[in-house]
Each structure stands twice: as C-alpha cells, then as structure tokens.
C-alpha cells in the first residue's frame, strides 16, 4: 500500500487548483506511471483530489484525440476505396499509396493515444487506491484487454498492391466462381470496429460520469458508472433518438461493407442502392431473395445485420409500449372517469331492479302471464347488469393499486406502528410511575395508621 505520510498542517485544497510538490515516495523508483518531479514527503486528501481531477481531464482529452484519428483513418479508407471502385486509379498508383500512407500514420498516432489513455487510467487507479507500485493496477485480464484494443486499432489496409484469390458461390447459376480481390477488403471493413471509441467518449463526457455528486451516490449504491449504465440512462431519457442514430449508422455501414465485399463477384452489388435494399430486407427479416450475397464476407454481414435487426425490433416494441402506457397522473384521471361512469351505471341498474320488480308485482296482480314473463326477463337482465358493474368496480380497484401505492401504504403503516409503539412505551412508563406513587402513598398511609393506633 501507500507509504505516504499526511501532514495535518497542509490545507486540503491547493491554491487556485494547483498541486504543491510536497510528497516523497520512500524507496520507490520512477516509472512511466509516476511523475518525474521531485519526491514528495507529505500528501493529503486535497492533493489526491486535485491530481484525480487533472487525470480525469487529461484522459478525456486523450480519448477525444484517439476518436479523432480513428475517424480520420476510416474516412481516408472510404475515400481510397471509392476512388478505386470508380476507376480513378489503381492500387499500385501513387495517389493510392499516398492515401494508404496517411492511413498508416493516423493508425500509428491512434495507437500512441490508446497507450497514453491506458497509462492515465493506471495513474488514476493508483491515485484512487493510494498505490505506489503501478504493477498492482495491471493484471492478466487488463493486459489482454489492452492487447485486444491495440489489435483492433492496428488493423488497416497496408500501402501497396496485394491481392488474393477469393472463391464464391453464385446462388443464381449454382456455380463456384473465383475472383482476384485486393487484401484491402479484408483490412478495411474491420476498421469500423474503431467506433467503440465513440462509446468511451460519450461515457467520459456524460454529466453522470463527470458529476461528483452522481459519482458519490453511485458509490454508495454500488453502481459502476460505465458505458452500460450511461447507455441505459440515455435509452430512458431519449429512446427514440438513440435508436434512430443506432439504426441509421448500422444501416449505412453495413450497406457500404456489403458493397465492398460483393462488388468483385456480381455487378448487381456494385450498385450501392442494391446493397442498401439487401440490408433493409435482411434487417426487417423479410428476405425476398431477389438479391443474395455470394461471398462469405457478405453472408457474414447479412447474418450480423439480421441479428442486429431482431434486437432493434425488440427495443422499438419496448419503447412504443412504454410510450403508450399512461403516466401516473393520466392513470388517476382515467380511473376517476371510469369510476364515475360505473357509479352511474350502478345507480341505473339498481333503479331498473326496483322498477321491473314493481312491474312484475303489478303484472301478477292485474296483468297477463305474458306481461309477467316479459317483466321478469327485464328484471333478470337488470340484476345481471348490476353484478357486472360490481365486478368491473372490483377490477378497477385492483388495477388502481400499483406497486408505488403499495410501498406508500406500507410506509404509512410502518409510521403508524412506530408511533403506536412509542405511545405504548410512554404509557408503560406512566403506569410504572403511577405504581411507584401508589406504593409511596400506601406506605405513608400505613405509617399514619400505626401512629394513630
């Protein structure tokens, strides 16, 4: 653990947010995760809070730069691929080599920012846990995650003209075809995985993540402020916008990727609108079959699109169900209106029972048997109508009791029980005091009796 000594004479907060250099880490050699400034002898909460705030800010800036270079690499890749598809140049021409070199430079810069981000993350862990040895902040799981992230960001089309033979199955002619395809297809499509950095940027810029009160409340309730929690809150606040952005982004990326995979095997897929049509019917799980992917790359994209479409469909249904549900105030108004209507129907049914009962009595005494049977039928309908109204009133009363109201009732009952218990204790104390007073009065009376006798 930390070998830092706190000096009670140092204020908790530095002047103008600056951090004073007064902490010395005893017996600790400098490392990439510790600052190269002079050793500090004293440290306190204020210094750690200021350092933590600075690390948070630097990590957010580094994450922004990483996303910027990731997007720059993706845009350059799309431009280079589109110019090659339109026949502006070949893969061996100088413009293609120049653009791919820029992609490589942006990729190397991106890898540097990713490494820098994880260095700041380790420093932040050391600051939060008062740890001096940076190796305590790194385990095998974290190393694997960092290596996986670096591998994803390192994938990009290399400069040069490299090709390979691609075998496909034509669903229309039922023949196996081969085509010479640039390796850029294999290395270009995985570059869209870099958009995971957008999730990190959204999390670091979220008010829930940057607000100190939210962090404290989450720590008390054992809630981790990761992207999963931020995404849930965004889906709660703005579900339609989040779903629209997700669906549109996935639709455009999948259409372009499918076109890049299939254009070397079929002229139909060379048209971007045909690829959009195939992605649309796959996303909606319609599957007309007029256009089908031929390569394994295109089939993989179609499978992923179908899975994503099924998930988005479920989310859309859930959002619509929540939007169509009545709010608490609307539910109260709705139940009140229905209750008034049922009360009117109850009174009308009761009046009809009295009315047709009298008519039955009158028909039996003065009328014919046909009139008696007719009025008896009306009387039975009125009785059944009254029973139906009572049943609807019971159902309405059961539906009006929600979990929130049950919790409120339970809370109020608990408060009543607490007050009753307090009053019972007070009554017991008073009874005990009265017993003591009666005992003292009895003793005094006995003394008086003895004195008189």
Phi, psi and omega in degrees: 000187186285142175255032183272138179252130180270135176260116183292347180277351181271131179295158183289329184242132179287166181283127180058031178077002180279156181251124181279145182268086182228018184246131178242125178268111189285127175068028184242124179280149179294150181216169179298341184265355177243152184289151181270017180282181180295155181296150183247131182269323183240146178215151179215182183296320181299319178296317181294321178296317179294319179294321179296318179297319178296318179294321177301314182294317180294321179295323178294319180294317180297321178295322177297316179295321179298317178295322180298311181290330176295315179293322178299316178297320179294318180296317178296322178297317180295319179297316181296319180292318181293321178294324177290321179296321180284356178080021179292321178207174176258169181294335181271358181282163184295317179302320179295317179296323181294315181294319179293327175295320176297322177297319179296317179298316179295326179292316178297318177297319178299317178298322176298317179292326178294317177297318179299320179300316182288330174297315177295326178295319177294318177299320179294321176297318178296322179290320182292324185256007179054050181253138178265328183268119183291340180291340177290339182272356184238126174235182184296323180296317180293322178296318178296321178295319179294317179296320178296319179294318178295323178295317179297317182284340182277345182288124177196157179292126182284151176295136180126177181247096180241132184229162175209166183267129184243124180260133181226166179241120180276118183287338181278312182266350181058041178236154177265124182244157176233148180213151176270118186238138175292148178291349179299333179297319183290325184265348182276314184297319178296349178295338178291346175294344178295346181291356172298335177297333177297322177298320179294318179295317178300319180294315183290334179265358181290144178293328178295328182276327184270342182282129182291323180294321178295320178296318180295316179297320178294323178294323179293327180263009179058047178252127178269125181274075175254184183294331178299315179292319180296320179295320177297318179294321178293321177293333177284320184275313185231067184293322183291321180291318180296315179294321179296317179294317180298312184294315181295318180296312180296324180296314182291316181295316180294322179295316180293319180295320178296320177296319180295328180282321191263348188292339181277352186243337185211132180291338181295321182281350177292340176276125184296327181290326175294322176295321176296322179296316179296318179294323182295311182289333175285320179297320181274002179060035178271303175065068179291327179087005178288329175232128181229150176285147182255324183271162177292330176296312179294323178293323177296318178296321179295320179295314179297323178295319178297319179294316179296322179295321177297318178294317179294324177298317178297319179294321179296318178297318179295319180294317179296320179296321179289325179291325181281347180287140180291143174286177183296315180293317179296324179294321178297315180296317180299314180294326179293317180295317179295322179296319177296318179295319178293325178295320177296315179297325178296316180294320180295318179295319178295320178294323178293326177297315178295318183296309184285335172295319176293321179293325177296315178299318182292322180291324178295328184272322186237346188259193180262164177299328178296319177294324179297314181295321179296316179290328177294320176299316178296323178296317178296319178298321178294321178295315178296323178296320177296320178295319178297320179296318178299318180295319177295323177295322176295316179298320178296320178294321178292321180287336181286339181274105178263174179297324179294318179293323176297320178295320178295317178297319178296320178295317179294320178296320177298320177295320179296318178296321178296317178295320178297318179295320179295318179293325177296317177297319178296320178295320177298320179295320179293319178298319178296319178295320178295321178297318178297318179294318178296322177296317179293323178295319179298318179296318179294322178296319178297322178296319180295318180298317178296322180291323181289320181285000000 
